[in-house]
Amino acid sequence: MPRTLFIDSTPDIDRVWKRVHGPADIPITVAMGPVSEEEVPGKVAGYDTVINDATYFSEPTLKRCTGLKHIVFLGTGAASFVDLAAAERLGIKVSTIGGYGDTTVAEHAMGLVFAAARHIATMHGIVRGGGWRPMQGMELRGKTLGVVGLGGIGREMARIAGGVGLKVIGYNRSPVSGGGVPIATIDELLAQSDIVSLHLALNEGTRGFLDRARLERTKPGVVIVNTARAGIVDEPALVELLRAGRIGHYATDVFGKEPPSPEEPLLTLDNVTLTAHAGYNTPEAAMTMYRRAIDLAAKGWSTP
C-alpha cells in the first residue's frame, strides 16, 4: 500500500476532507501548508505518494525527493506547480483531477464578469475606505462574450452567460461540438468580444497563448476574465495594455506565483479584480475532488 502524504492542506480544506476520507480508505497523513520548496524534501521523506494542492515541485526539488513515485494534484493545472517534464524523466507519475467542478468554476468566472463590468470590487474598496464614487459600468445584455476553450467549464460558462442575455461565441484549439455555441477563429473571437473568458488548460501549446499580438487584436476596452491559468496570458504585455487603458479590465483568479509576491504588477492597477484561486472552492466541488484524489492515491503509481 502506498504511503501517502497530503502535503499542504488548509483549515478550509480540512473541514471538507474529514467528511470524505473515511475509515475504509487508505491511511493518509495530512500536513498543513503552505510549504516552501526548501521544506518539500524533508516533508516528503518516507512517503511515496503526495497529494498536492499548491506546493511547488521544481526539477531540483523533485531530484531531492528520492522516494517519491506519485503526485496527485488537486485540479487540472499541475503544470503551474510541478515540472512535468522533470517528473517524467525521474519516473514520478503525476495524476490530475478534472471535471469535478465545471459548474462551480464557471459560476466564479461569471461572478468575475459581473464584478468587472460594474466595478464592484473597486467601489467596494472606495466605500470601505470612507469614499463615495458611483462608477459607470457595462450593461451585459446584448454584449458578446467570447469563450476560449470549450471543455466542461467553458460549456458551462456559455450556458450561464446565455441566461443573462450575453451573445456567446466560442473558440477551441481542436475541433469540437460547440453545444449550440457559434464557433469562431481566435482572431474573430478577439475582434468581436466585449468580454473574453479563458478556459484553456495550461500546457506547452497554450503557454503565452494570449501574447502581445493577440491582446492587441481585442476590442478596445475589452474585459478579460481568467479562471484558467496565469501562464496562458503574456502578463508583461497585459499589464502594459491595462495601464494604457487599451484593455479595460482584467479579472483573474490565478497568478503566476501563488500567493502573489508584493512585487506582482497586477497589485498596483486599479482596473483589475483579483481573487485567490478560489474558483473551484465550494463544498460540492471539493468533496468530489478529494474523493477522486483518495482513490487515485489508493491505486498507486504503477496503474496506467
C-alpha positions as CSV (number, residue, x, y, z in Angstrom):
1,M,0.0,0.0,0.0
2,P,1.4,3.4,-0.9
3,R,2.4,5.7,2.0
4,T,0.6,8.9,1.3
5,L,1.0,12.5,2.5
6,F,-1.4,15.3,1.8
7,I,1.4,17.9,1.9
8,D,-0.4,21.2,2.2
9,S,-3.9,21.1,3.5
10,T,-5.6,24.2,4.9
11,P,-8.2,24.6,7.6
12,D,-10.9,25.2,5.0
13,I,-9.8,22.1,3.0
14,D,-9.5,20.0,6.2
15,R,-13.1,20.6,7.2
16,V,-14.3,19.1,4.0
17,W,-11.6,16.5,3.7
18,K,-12.7,14.9,7.0
19,R,-16.2,14.4,5.6
20,V,-14.7,12.5,2.6
21,H,-11.8,10.5,4.0
22,G,-13.2,7.6,5.9
23,P,-12.1,4.6,7.9
24,A,-12.3,2.3,4.9
25,D,-9.9,4.5,2.9
26,I,-6.1,4.2,2.8
27,P,-4.3,6.0,5.6
28,I,-3.2,9.5,4.6
29,T,-1.1,11.8,6.7
30,V,-2.4,15.3,6.5
31,A,0.0,18.2,6.9
32,M,-0.9,21.9,6.9
33,G,0.6,24.3,4.4
34,P,1.9,26.4,2.9
35,V,5.2,24.6,2.3
36,S,8.2,26.3,0.8
37,E,10.3,24.5,-1.8
38,E,13.2,24.2,0.6
39,E,10.9,22.3,3.0
40,V,9.5,19.9,0.5
41,P,12.1,17.1,0.5
42,G,12.0,16.9,4.3
43,K,8.2,16.8,4.4
44,V,8.0,14.1,1.7
45,A,10.7,11.8,3.2
46,G,9.2,8.4,3.9
47,Y,6.3,8.8,1.6
48,D,5.9,7.6,-2.0
49,T,2.7,9.4,-2.8
50,V,1.9,13.1,-2.3
51,I,-1.4,14.8,-2.6
52,N,-0.6,18.4,-3.6
53,D,-2.8,21.5,-3.6
54,A,-0.4,24.4,-4.2
55,T,3.1,23.3,-3.4
56,Y,5.9,23.9,-6.0
57,F,7.9,20.9,-7.2
58,S,10.7,22.2,-9.4
59,E,13.2,19.9,-11.0
60,P,15.8,20.5,-8.3
61,T,13.2,19.8,-5.6
62,L,12.0,16.6,-7.4
63,K,15.5,15.3,-7.6
64,R,15.8,15.7,-3.8
65,C,12.6,13.7,-3.3
66,T,14.3,10.4,-3.9
67,G,11.5,8.1,-2.7
68,L,8.6,10.0,-4.4
69,K,6.8,8.0,-7.0
70,H,3.4,9.7,-7.4
71,I,2.0,13.2,-7.1
72,V,-1.8,13.6,-7.1
73,F,-2.5,17.2,-8.0
74,L,-5.8,18.7,-6.8
75,G,-7.1,20.0,-10.1
76,T,-6.1,20.1,-13.7
77,G,-3.3,22.7,-13.7
78,A,-0.4,20.6,-12.4
79,A,1.9,22.3,-14.9
80,S,1.7,25.5,-12.8
81,F,3.1,23.8,-9.7
82,V,5.0,20.7,-11.0
83,D,7.8,20.5,-13.6
84,L,6.0,17.8,-15.5
85,A,8.9,17.1,-17.9
86,A,11.3,16.6,-15.0
87,A,8.8,14.4,-13.2
88,E,8.5,12.2,-16.2
89,R,12.3,11.9,-16.6
90,L,12.6,11.0,-12.9
91,G,9.9,8.4,-13.2
92,I,7.4,10.2,-11.0
93,K,3.8,9.8,-12.1
94,V,1.6,13.0,-11.9
95,S,-2.1,12.5,-11.7
96,T,-4.6,15.3,-12.2
97,I,-8.3,15.6,-11.5
98,G,-10.7,17.1,-14.0
99,G,-14.4,17.6,-14.3
100,Y,-15.0,17.9,-10.6
101,G,-16.2,21.5,-10.6
102,D,-17.3,22.6,-14.0
103,T,-20.3,24.5,-12.7
104,T,-18.5,25.9,-9.7
105,V,-15.7,27.4,-11.7
106,A,-18.0,28.7,-14.4
107,E,-20.1,30.4,-11.7
108,H,-17.0,32.1,-10.3
109,A,-16.0,33.2,-13.8
110,M,-19.4,34.7,-14.3
111,G,-19.1,36.4,-10.9
112,L,-15.9,38.0,-12.2
113,V,-17.7,39.2,-15.3
114,F,-20.3,41.0,-13.2
115,A,-17.7,42.4,-10.9
116,A,-15.5,43.7,-13.7
117,A,-18.4,45.0,-15.8
118,R,-19.8,47.1,-12.9
119,H,-16.5,47.9,-11.0
120,I,-17.9,46.1,-7.9
121,A,-14.5,45.5,-6.2
122,T,-13.3,49.0,-6.9
123,M,-16.4,50.7,-5.5
124,H,-16.4,48.3,-2.5
125,G,-12.8,49.4,-1.6
126,I,-13.7,53.1,-2.0
127,V,-16.8,52.8,0.1
128,R,-15.0,50.8,2.8
129,G,-12.3,53.5,2.8
130,G,-14.9,56.2,3.5
131,G,-15.2,57.5,0.0
132,W,-18.0,57.6,-2.5
133,R,-17.7,57.2,-6.2
134,P,-20.6,55.9,-8.3
135,M,-18.8,54.3,-11.3
136,Q,-20.4,53.9,-14.7
137,G,-20.4,50.2,-15.8
138,M,-21.3,48.0,-18.7
139,E,-24.8,46.5,-19.2
140,L,-24.2,42.9,-20.2
141,R,-27.4,42.2,-22.1
142,G,-26.6,42.1,-25.8
143,K,-22.9,42.2,-25.4
144,T,-20.6,39.5,-26.8
145,L,-18.8,37.0,-24.6
146,G,-16.0,35.0,-26.2
147,V,-15.4,31.7,-24.5
148,V,-11.8,30.5,-25.2
149,G,-11.8,26.7,-24.6
150,L,-15.0,24.7,-24.8
151,G,-14.3,22.0,-22.3
152,G,-16.6,21.3,-19.4
153,I,-16.1,24.7,-17.7
154,G,-16.2,26.6,-21.0
155,R,-19.5,25.0,-22.0
156,E,-21.0,25.7,-18.5
157,M,-19.8,29.3,-18.9
158,A,-21.6,29.6,-22.2
159,R,-24.8,28.2,-20.7
160,I,-24.8,30.6,-17.8
161,A,-23.9,33.6,-20.0
162,G,-26.7,32.9,-22.4
163,G,-29.1,33.0,-19.4
164,V,-28.2,36.6,-18.6
165,G,-28.6,37.8,-22.2
166,L,-25.0,37.7,-23.4
167,K,-24.3,36.7,-27.0
168,V,-21.8,33.9,-26.8
169,I,-19.2,32.8,-29.3
170,G,-16.6,30.2,-28.7
171,Y,-13.1,29.0,-29.8
172,N,-11.5,25.7,-29.2
173,R,-8.0,24.7,-30.2
174,S,-9.2,21.3,-31.6
175,P,-12.4,20.6,-33.4
176,V,-15.3,20.3,-31.0
177,S,-19.0,20.4,-31.0
178,G,-19.9,23.8,-29.6
179,G,-23.1,22.6,-27.9
180,G,-25.1,25.4,-29.6
181,V,-22.3,28.0,-29.3
182,P,-21.2,29.5,-32.7
183,I,-17.5,28.6,-33.3
184,A,-15.1,31.4,-34.4
185,T,-11.4,31.6,-35.1
186,I,-9.4,33.1,-32.2
187,D,-8.8,36.3,-34.2
188,E,-12.6,36.6,-34.9
189,L,-13.4,36.0,-31.3
190,L,-10.9,38.6,-30.0
191,A,-12.1,41.2,-32.5
192,Q,-15.8,40.7,-31.7
193,S,-15.9,40.1,-28.0
194,D,-16.7,42.7,-25.4
195,I,-15.7,40.1,-22.8
196,V,-13.2,37.3,-23.2
197,S,-13.3,34.4,-20.7
198,L,-10.3,32.0,-20.7
199,H,-10.9,28.3,-20.1
200,L,-7.8,26.6,-21.6
201,A,-5.6,24.0,-19.8
202,L,-2.0,25.2,-19.4
203,N,0.5,23.1,-21.4
204,E,3.3,23.8,-23.8
205,G,0.8,24.5,-26.6
206,T,-1.1,27.1,-24.6
207,R,1.6,28.9,-22.5
208,G,1.6,32.5,-23.6
209,F,-1.5,31.8,-25.9
210,L,-2.7,35.4,-25.4
211,D,0.5,37.0,-26.4
212,R,1.0,40.7,-27.2
213,A,-0.2,40.4,-30.8
214,R,-3.4,38.7,-29.8
215,L,-4.0,41.0,-26.9
216,E,-3.7,43.9,-29.3
217,R,-6.4,42.4,-31.6
218,T,-9.0,42.6,-28.9
219,K,-11.7,45.3,-28.9
220,P,-10.6,48.5,-27.2
221,G,-11.8,48.4,-23.6
222,V,-12.3,44.6,-23.5
223,V,-12.8,42.8,-20.2
224,I,-10.6,39.7,-19.9
225,V,-11.6,37.0,-17.3
226,N,-9.1,34.3,-16.4
227,T,-10.1,31.3,-14.2
228,A,-7.8,29.0,-16.1
229,R,-4.0,29.6,-15.5
230,A,-1.9,32.8,-15.5
231,G,0.6,31.4,-17.9
232,I,-1.9,31.5,-20.7
233,V,-1.5,35.3,-20.9
234,D,1.6,37.3,-21.6
235,E,1.5,39.2,-18.4
236,P,4.0,42.0,-19.1
237,A,2.1,42.9,-22.3
238,L,-1.2,42.6,-20.4
239,V,-0.1,45.0,-17.7
240,E,1.2,47.5,-20.2
241,L,-2.1,47.4,-22.1
242,L,-4.1,47.7,-18.9
243,R,-2.1,50.7,-17.8
244,A,-2.7,52.4,-21.2
245,G,-6.5,51.6,-21.0
246,R,-6.3,49.6,-24.2
247,I,-7.6,46.6,-22.2
248,G,-10.4,47.9,-20.0
249,H,-10.3,45.4,-17.1
250,Y,-8.6,42.1,-16.1
251,A,-10.5,39.9,-13.7
252,T,-8.4,36.9,-12.6
253,D,-8.5,34.1,-10.1
254,V,-5.0,32.9,-11.0
255,F,-1.4,34.2,-10.7
256,G,2.0,33.1,-12.0
257,K,3.1,32.7,-8.4
258,E,0.5,31.9,-5.7
259,P,0.2,33.7,-3.4
260,P,1.5,36.6,-5.5
261,S,4.6,38.4,-4.2
262,P,4.2,42.1,-3.2
263,E,6.0,43.0,-6.4
264,E,3.3,41.5,-8.6
265,P,2.4,44.2,-11.1
266,L,-1.3,43.4,-11.1
267,L,-1.5,44.5,-7.5
268,T,-0.7,48.1,-8.5
269,L,-3.5,48.5,-11.0
270,D,-7.0,49.9,-10.5
271,N,-8.7,48.2,-13.4
272,V,-8.3,44.7,-12.1
273,T,-10.4,42.3,-10.0
274,L,-8.4,39.7,-8.1
275,T,-9.5,36.6,-6.3
276,A,-7.4,34.0,-4.5
277,H,-7.6,30.9,-6.8
278,A,-10.9,30.0,-5.3
279,G,-13.0,29.3,-8.5
280,Y,-13.1,25.6,-7.6
281,N,-13.7,26.1,-3.9
282,T,-17.2,25.0,-2.9
283,P,-18.0,22.1,-0.7
284,E,-19.8,20.4,-3.6
285,A,-16.8,20.5,-5.9
286,A,-14.3,19.9,-3.2
287,M,-15.9,16.7,-2.0
288,T,-15.8,15.3,-5.5
289,M,-12.2,16.3,-6.0
290,Y,-11.0,14.9,-2.7
291,R,-12.8,11.6,-3.2
292,R,-11.1,11.2,-6.6
293,A,-7.7,12.2,-5.0
294,I,-8.0,9.5,-2.4
295,D,-9.0,6.9,-5.0
296,L,-6.0,7.9,-7.2
297,A,-3.6,7.7,-4.3
298,A,-5.0,4.2,-3.4
299,K,-4.4,3.0,-7.0
300,G,-0.7,3.9,-6.6
301,W,1.8,4.8,-9.2
302,S,2.0,1.6,-11.3
303,T,-1.5,1.7,-12.7
304,P,-1.6,3.1,-16.2
